[in-house]
Amino acid sequence: MITREEFNDALAELVNVGVGRAASSLSTMVSARIDLSVPKVVTIPHADIGLHLNLEHEIGLRDEVVVVQQAFTGKVGGAASILFPVESARNLVGLLTGGLLSNEELDLEREAALTEVGNILINGVMGTIGNIIGVEIRYHLPEYVECHADELPQVFQQRDLMLAVVLIAISGQEIKGHLVLLFDIPSMDSLAAIIEEMTRGSN
Amino acid sequence: MIDPFGPSNLRILDFIPSGCCVIADEGVIEFWSQTLELWTGYRAQDMAGRNLFQAFPGLAEPRYRDRILAALRLGMPTLFSSALNPSFFPCTKPSGRARTQETTLVRLEPNAQGQARVLIVVSDVTEQVERGEKYRAARSLALKEAQERRESEERRRIIADLSMASILIGDPGGCIREVNAASTRMFGWEGAEFEQLSLADLVQTPFYPRLLPLIMGEEDPGGEELEIICQRKDGTSFPAHIHIRRLTLGKGAQFVAYLWDISERKRSEEILRQSQKQESLGILAGGIAHDFNNHFGGVIGNLDLIESRLPPDSPIAPYLDRVRREILRATELSRKMLALSGGNPLVVSELDVNAFLQRIRGGLSAILPGDAQLHFELAAESVAVEADEAQIQQVILGLVTNSGEALPKGAGVVEISTGKVELDRATLASHFASQPLEPGIYGFIRIQDNGGGIAPEHLQKVFDPFFSTKFSGRGLSLAFIRSIILAHAGGWNLESRVGVGTTFTIFLPIRPASHRGNPSPGERPSAQVSQGLILVVDDESVLRESTAELLQELGYRVETAANGLEALEYYRAHPGQVALVLMDMTMPVMGGKEAFMAIRELDPQAKVVLTSGYSEQDVTQSFRNRELVAFLPKPYRMADLAKVVGGAVGSP
């Protein structure tokens, strides 16, 4: 049985590859240089999510949050989410649209734009993970949610959580976003087994 | 399982209002819905089998192609939002506007050949986006207007805060709703505290009822300003003018009170009133003193004549001497009246108050009753003021005399202390309201006794020239003291409680360091001895004749004239014969000044000594010093006359 650290390291590597692809997709789309930081990965049992979400240094979310969540099912089930503090979300849309949609409030178009950005990032990461672990996964359409940080445990439902904090920098401006991979509790074990098998296979 | 998106079932997509397209393999179009036909003008039979990226070269760009192929290969649902990719399949609306699209790609089951398939669903969101744009434009305009309103409000607030007047806005019940910065300064309440206050809390009770009809709108204020007394947070009061206007905004009515503190104006008016009173009294006192001096001059001159003709051991001589002493005491009174009129000139120089008091300490002790004690509490530092030492000495003597007289049975303590104090504008306004002092550093001399004190009802009157609760000239003395202090640009403070004692403090301007050192006395022209007669000119016959006789007694030849014109005519008729003109200033027909000018016209070398019952300053201020030989104040004794005349023309 692999240890928690080995599991985290393996997942971090997968996420890292996926994040690289996502950055490339985003850069292509907006014709601007986009850098995504190397993700910092932690895994959190669902029971501790509330506790961790309160730790500002872990997730940095306190007030209103924009979430783009894309569920997946199959041998490994769960949901991949991108979280932005509202301020970061506004800045991101402003940069992507060249300031066209930089008003204070989020509206439908901004919602669509943010959903697309979330979709690109999640596809980049999950496509890579799915491809590497070689397991058939079915993906649902992305869903856009605005909520308070305190409500995030409900948004994440009864799932264990793997949290990767990613910093998105566009044209030199830093925008903080968080990639959260949520796995149905049984799926975490399946994933661990798959990764253990892959690790053994590669040894 | 039946695939709902099998080739035979795809036509169902013709019935939904979104554009639908299915691609397989590397982008080959399998299905092109009727909606897309309508939007793009491309027919389904033409599109089927074509490669998507060739049919729409825009989609061959990596930003589209990579994601479309990823959707095909990995099955990832993919979105293209209208904000970032407005035209997936570029086409226009019937109106000619570009059709804005929201596009979703989802993977279908593989086709019969086992190739991966993706369904592309394109929604027309043109109207939605336009509504968003309109909303944003309207919101932007509203925000701009709100910002302008905020700025306008801020400008209004700044203007109100810059106002020196208090501006109070309140409701018809009198409750204060808004105030400017000047209000907090004027009333001492903090901004938020005003919200708990009513106008009635700021205006003293007798004045508030007059304001009620104005704030309730029952009376049109017009341009009327009302004078009221306001009350500060600390309970102190101040006079103010108030102007009230009614505002009707929306459903609510409000009043705006514009209110300004008139304390300073009142103070100036009081100073002016005091000064006018003083001036009138001065003119009156000066006139009386002048006439007295003329009469005293005649009496003293004749006394001197009588004395000069009596044998040295005459038994009448002591009586004459007594009469002369009484006349001289009366002359002193007359001199004080002149000082009151401001007629005595100041000879101001640096005066070290501590050293000065030590010098006159003996004299001060001597004027106190035998059982009284004199204590000195002098400042450790030097207190150098600008003052006329002789006049300040008179002031101190007068005050110490008063203190001595106030001591019950002549026993008690009189303490004199000194120091420096800064009198700022606020202190001047609160404690020296009727005194025209400038803010600055002052030296003070405080004379305190533990005598009977002054009754409160008398405290304000003690400075009136003719007020006195007892005889001995005390009343005139305090008026005299005040005149001297005013002439020094100084101030005073009098505190007294019956049975406790009185404290009188004199404040004198500190001498600027740059002025330190006494000026050298001016040079007087030396008199030249000459021959000739003395022409005595005076309209007072007694004085004229006695002066003539005194001069003759001294050995001079004398002629007289009753006014300036007579003197002029004599001078003209006797060229070269008049050695000196002794001329009164105030005379009928032709006054001393006019006659002086005319005689000088005749003879630029003419020697003229002016004499007057007014002070030297009053008389000589209209002459240049070098033009006059001397000034002889009335009344004068034979010895004074001999000295001045001898100085001008030499002894006969």
Interface residues (C-beta under 8 A of the other chain):
Chain A: S25 T28 M29 V30 Q70 V93 L96 T97 L100 L101 N103 E105 D107 L108 E109 R110 A112 A113 T115 E116 V117 N119 I120 N123 M126 G127 G130 N131 I137 R138 Y139 H140 L141 P142
Chain B: P62 R63 D66 R67 A70 L74 G75 M76 P77 T78 L79 F80 S81 S82 A83 L84 N85 E102 T104 V106 Q128 V129 G132 Y135 R136 R139 S140
